[in-house]
Amino acid sequence: MSRRDRPSPGNDRKPRTSGVPRVRRDRELEAGSLAHYEDPAYYTAAYAQRLEDVAYYVGLAQRAGGPVLEYGAGNGRIAIPLARHAIDVVGVDHSAPMLADLRARLAAEPSEVRKRVRVVRGDMRRVRLRRRFPLVLATFNTALHLYTRADVERFLARVREHLAPRGRFVADLAIPAVGDLARSAGRAYHSPRFRHPTAGVVRNREYFDYDPWRQVLFVSMEFEPVGDPSGAWMTPLAHRQFFPQEWGMLLHYNGFAVERVEGDFCGGPVTRDSDVMVWHARRRGAGRR
């Protein structure tokens, strides 16, 4: 039975309390938004070679002059290099394990780097810092954890609040891959074995299940230590799939003017072969430099 044939876990109706709106939790989405970030050592190893976006954002920040607000700062993959280049950064993230690892990594940095990074744990739809920034970033698919239109609207309202009058909002999002969305929900897709930083050599299988109504791609990543099947575990990941024209309209109807969209981290255009879209936008009506 596929996901679309069964009730979503966590959506059970609760008795209404007089005068209080019913709150419906989706524990499947909650797990898919957090579980991938509960193992910072694995995350660091998995994305150690992802360097193009780091250099891209360092260049943007240097031109903007800082300070920078980064949503989805995680364990500092981008925030720490920004600080090393003399840029002040406020990093917002919802994952306690990732932010704890960021603090541990900062402890190993020189004092001049440590003092440039402020860490804020919280929901990117709700955090209010009461200050404005010339550059606000939503890096490495952070926006794909905004699962509904209301989520997007709340987040973009926070972005507007935090942008300086001439500030720029830059977000990179994966372009939906039709092949991934069409994969059979019951089929395991095998990846090469790799050395997990704490579990040793593991086998890796992935299951893909796309919910076309919610436009959410659920990926179940299964890891099995070689020689110890009993130690296997599964990590869920849920990513909202924003199609390019859709994201552009969401920006427009939430008060942003799009300056440009790039199809890589070298400033190239979006093409039919692009797998990422990097959106540069300002608050509508904001003056230009």
N, C-alpha and C positions, 0 to 999 in steps of 0.2 A: 504494500500500500504506500503510495507516494505522499509527500507532504500535503499536496493539494487535496487529497482525499480524506485526511484526518484532521481533527480539531487541533489547533495550535495549543501547545502546553502553556499553562499560566494565564489563559484567557477566561477562566471560570468566572461567572458572574457572582458578585458578592451582594448581600442585601444592601439596599440603599439606606443610608442614614439621612434622616430628615434634614433638608437644606444643604447636603453635601453631595456634589456630583460623583457619580460612580467612576472609579479609577480602574482601568483595565491594564494589567501588566502583561507583557509578553516576555516570559522568561527565556524563550528560545532566542529572541533578539538580544536580550540582556546578556546571555551567555556568549552569543556570537560577537558582541561588541567588546567583550572584556577578556575572554579566555586566551586569545592569541598573545596577549600582553602580560600574562601571569608568569612567564618564564623569560626574564630579561637576558639571561645567558644565551638561550637559543635564539632570541630575536637579534641579538648583537651578531652572533655567528651567521645567521641566515642572510643578513643584509650588510655584511661587512664590505662587500664589493660594490655596493650601491653608492657610488661617489659623485656621479654627474649632478644629481640634484643638490648635493651639499655645496659643490662649487658654484652652482647656479644661484643658490640663495645667499651665499656669502657675497657674490658679486652684486646682487640686488641690494643687500643691506649696506654694503659699502657705499653704493651710489646714493641710497636714501639717507645715510648718515646715522641711522639709529635714533632712538631705541626701536626694538622690534618686538612685536607680540606674535608668538608662535602658538597656534592651536595644534594639539597633537604633538607636543614636544617629546613625549615618551622618555627614554633614558638619555636624551641629549645627542642623538646622532647628528642633528643639525645645529642645535642650540650651542653645544660646546665649541664646534668650529667657529660659529659666529663670535662667541666670546673671545676665542683665541685671536680673532681679527679685530679686537678692540670695539666690538659692538655690544651694547647693553641689550639683554634679552629678558623678556618675561615669558616663561613657558607654562602653558595651561594644559593639563591632562587629567583624565579621570582615573587612570590606573595607578593605584598605590604601589604595586611592585615596580613598575617602570620608573616612577618618580623616586622611589627609594634607591634604585640603582643609579639614577641621575645624580642624586646627592652623594652617593659613594664615589662615583666617577669624578665629580667636582672636587671631592676631598683630596684627590691625587693631583689636581691641577694647581698651578701657581696661584697665589692669593689674588693677583690682578685679574685672573680669569674667573675665579670663584665669585668675586664681588660683582661681576657683570651679569650674573645669572640669578634671576628670582624665580622660584618655583611656586606655582599655584595649583593645588589639586582642586578640581571641580568640573562641573558639567559645562561644556562649551556653550550650551544654549542659555545658561543662567549666570555665569560668572560676570560680575561687574567690577572693574578695577578703578573706576573714577579717574581715568587718565586717557590721553590720546597718543597715538603712535603714527609716525609717517609711513610705516610699513607693517601690515598685518598679514600673517601667513597662515594658511591651512595646508600643511605639508603631507605628502605621501598618503593620499587617499583618506585623510582624516574626515573629509566631508562625506565619505561613503558610509559613515556611521550615523548619518541623519536619515532616518528611515521613512519619515512622513513629510508631507508639505508643511505641517505645523512645526516639525523639528527644524526644517530649513528656514522658515520664517523667523523663528526665535533666534536661531544662530545668526542669521544675517542682520537682525536687529542689534545684536551684541556687537557684531563687526562694525556697523555704522557708528555705534556709540563710541567705539574705541579708535576710530580713524581720525587723524588730524584733518583739518580743512582741505589740505591738498594731498592727503594720504592715499596710499594705494593698497588694495587688497589683492593678494595673489594666492591662488589655490591650484594645486595639481590633482587631477582625478584620472583614474584609469578609464579609458574608453571601453564600453561594454564589448566583450568578445563574443560574437554570436555563437562560435563553436563551443565555448564554455557553457553558454546558456542552454544549448541544445543537447548537452550530454545526458545520458541515461542516469536517472537518480539511483538506480541500484547497482551500477557498475563501478568497480574499483579501478582507479587509474594509478598505475605503479610508477614511482619515481626511483631514481638510482639510490642505493644505500648511501648514507653519509654518516659522519662522526658527530654525534650530538655532544655538546660541550660537557654534559653531566652524565648522560646515559650510555656513552660509548657508541659503537656502530649500530645503527638502527635501519630497519626496513621502513619504507614510507609509502602509504597508500592514501589516495584522496578520493572522496565522493562528492559529486556536484549535484545540487538540487536547486533549480531555479523556480521561484514563485512568481509567475508573470503578473499576478494581480498586485502584489506589493512591490514588484520589481526588485526583489532581494535575491541575491545569489548566496545560498548556504553552502559552505565548503566544510566537510568533515575531514580533518587531517589525522590519520592513524599512524602511530609510531610503535614499532615493535623491536626492542633490543634483540640483536642477533644472539641466539643461544638462551634467551630468557623470554619466551612468549608470555609468561605470566606477568611480566612487567610492562605489557603494552598499555598505551593510553591514547585517548582521542582528544583533539582540540578543535572546537567549532569556530568558524569565522563567518560572519554575516556582513555582506557588502551590498548596500543599495546601488542599483545600476542607474546612473544618470546618463541619458543620451545627450549628445552635445547641444542640440537645439533646445532641449528641455532645460539644461542648466543655464543656458543663456537667457531663457525667458524667466527663470526663477530669479536671476540677478536683476533683470530689468524691472520686474514687478515688485521687487523689494528695495528699489531705490538706488540701483547701481547703473553706471554707464560703463560698458565694456570698452576698454582701450584696444586690447588685442588678445588673440589666442594663439598660443604656440604649440607645436606638435612634438616637441622634444625639449631637452634641457640645454640645447645649443642655440635656441632662438629660431629654429626652423618652423615652417608653416605646418598646419595640420593637413595631413593627406589621408587617403583611404587606407594607408598602411600604418598610420600612427596608432600607438597603443596608450598614449597619454595625451591629455589636453591641459595646458597651463593657462589659466585665465587671469588676466590683469584687468582690474576694474577700480573705479573710483565712485564715491558717492555722487549721485546725479546732481548736477549743478555746482559741484566743487570746482574752484578755480584751478587753472593750470599754472605750473611754474613758468 
